[in-house]
Amino acid sequence: MIFQKNSIQLLFLLGIILLCIAAEKSRLLVGEEASSKSWTGRFTFFNCFDVGTGTIACVAKELVKIYLHYVSAVHVRKVREAAAAEAVKAGLSQGLSYGEASEKACEEGNAAARRAFLQAKHIMRHLISSGWDVFETLYVGGTIGEGLMRGSGTLLGSYAGGYMGEQRLGWIGFLVGSHMGSWAGGRIGLMAYDVGNGVQFLLHLVGKEHSSDGSPSLRNSFL
């Protein structure tokens, strides 16, 4: 089992290295204009004060965060009420007094609310990180495809990193793992985008070469 796990990790690392090399070659092949823009361009805190797109983006981000926190609060409240009501019924059916059942229901409701809050917080963190990377890509001049590739990589990397970190170190591992995973996932998404651009460029060159090679024979056949 340990050997199999180490083999999978080694293959994953090898795949990342090959993807990195292929992405670098692809960027050199297609040129700077056609390669990913957000690899070096970044949206900084000072862009929030440009009295333009950056300011609008920062305000929109905060509004989205407020809305998601509101949705999370409503969800947590519903979970607490449902768990408390279920605990009251269970306590009364077990022969407890209403006061004892209510006290037990309060504890059960608070425990369920904590679990629901952590789950909602985990989900919101990943979604906000992914959506922000998509916007950042568009802000620095990238295409929609580049933004979607980077955002998808960020989302998957954040989930994977947070899950693995939480399994090892608890909530601290989740924070560190999700942050590192989102960064690595976003980079992998950008590398995949550049490789796709390189493959598309090569296919275009091959098709162009075939069409140019076939044109003389085509003209001769008409003559």
N, C-alpha and C positions, 0 to 999 in steps of 0.2 A: 504493500500500500504506500509506504514512504517512497519507495523507488518510483512508483507510478506518479505520485504527486510531484516529485522532483523532476521527472521527465516532462510532465505537462508544463511546469514552470519554466524549464529550460527551452522547450519548444516555443512557448509564448514570448520569452525574451528574444529568442532567435528571430521570430516573426517580426517583433518590433524593430529590431536592428535592420532587417532586410527592408521593412517598410520605410524606415528612415533613410536608408541609402537610395531606395527607389524614388522617394519623394524629392530628395536633393537633386538627383539626376533629372527628374521631370521638371523641376523649377528651372534648371539650367537649359533644358531643351525648349520649353515654351517661352522662356523669357520672363522678365520681372512683371510686365504688364498683365500677362495671362495667369500668373501664379497667384497663390493666396495672398490677400492683402493684410489679413489680420495676424499673420505670423509674426510680424514686427510692429505693426501699428496697434496702439492701445488707446482705450478711452480712460482718461485720468480724471481725478476729482476736479481739477481745474476746468475741465470741459463743461462742467455743470454751470459755470458762470460766463459762458460765451454769449448769453442772451440770444440763443438760437436753438438749434437742434439739440445741443447738449443739455441746455436748461430744461427743455421740454421732456427729454428722456429721463432726467433725474427726477423731475416732478412726477412723471408717469410711473417710474419705478416705485416711488414712495406710495403713490396711490394704490398700485397693485399690491404692495406689501400690506397696506392697511386693509384692503378688501380681503386678502387671503387670511389675515389675522382675524378679521370679523367672521369669516366663514368657519375658521378653526374654532373660535369661541362658541359659535352656535352649535357646532358639531359636538364639542366637548360637553356643553350643557345638556344636550339631548341624551348623550351617552350616560351622563351622571344620573339624570332623572330616570332613565329606563332601568339602569342597574339598581338604583335605590328602590324603585317600585317592585322590581323582581325580588329583591332581598327582603322587603317587607312581607310580601306574600309567602316567601319561603319560611321566614321566621314565624309568622302566625300559624302556618301549617305544621310547624314543629312544636307548637304549644307555647311559644314565648309570648310574653305580654307585649302590648302595643309599644310601650316605651322601650323595652329591650329590642324589639324588632326594628324600631325606628333608629336606635343607636347603631345597631348592626348594619342597617341599610345605609346610614350616613358614611360608615367606614367603607362599605362596598362601593358606594357611589363615588367617593373620593379616589379610591384605587382605580376604578374604571376610568375616571376622568383623567388621571395622570397618564394612564396608558394611551388613551385617545389623544391627549395633548402631545405626547412624544411622537406618536405615529404621524399626526398632522404636521408637526414641526419638521420631521424628517422629509416628508413629501414636499412641503413648501420650500425647503432649502434647496432641494434638487431642481425644482421647477424654476425658481427665481434665478439660480445660477445658470441654467441652460438658456432661459429666455434672455438674460442679460448678455450672454456671449453671442447670441444671434444678432441682437441690436448692435453690439460693439463691432461686429464684422461688417454690418451694413454702414455703420458710421464712418469707418475708415476706408470705405470704397469697395468693399467686397461684394460679391454677388449673393443672390438669395440661396443658390445652391451651396456656396461656401458657408454661409451662415447656418443653414440647416445641417450640414455635415458637422460643423464645429459644435453646434448646439446639441445634436444627437450624441456625439462623442462625450460632451460634458455631462449630459444627463446619465448615460450609461456608466461612465467612469465614476461619477459622484455616487450613484447607487452602489456600484461594486465596491468602491473604496470604503464607503461608509459602512456597508454590511461587514466586510472583512475586518475593518478596524474595530467595530462594535463587538464582534465575536471574540477579539483578543484582549481589548483594553476597555471595554465598556463605552460610556458616553464620550470619554476623552479620545478613545480610538475612533469613534464615529466622526468627531469633529476633524481630527487630523486626516483620517482616511478619506472622508468625503471631499475635503479641500484638495488633497493631493490627487485623488482620483479624478476630480473634475478638471484639474489642470492637465493631467496626463491624457484623459479622454478627449479633451478639446484639441490637444496637439495631435493625437492619433487621427481624429476626424479631419484636421487640416492636411495631414500627410496623405490620407486616403483621397482627399479632394485633389491634391496636386498629382498624385499617381493617376487618378482618373483623367485629369487634364492631359497628362503626358501620353496615356494610351490613346485618347481621342485624337491628339495631335499626330501621333504615329499612324493611326488608321487613316487620317486625312491625307497624310503624305503618301501612303501606299496607294490609296485610291486615286490620288492625283497622278502618281507615277504610272499606274496602270492605264489611266485614261489618256495620258500623253503618249504612252507606248502604243496604244491601240489606234490612235488617230491617223498615222500614216497609212497603215494597212486599210483603214476604213476609207481614206481618200482614194487609195489605189483601187479599191474594189469598185468605187463609183466611176473611176476613170476607165 
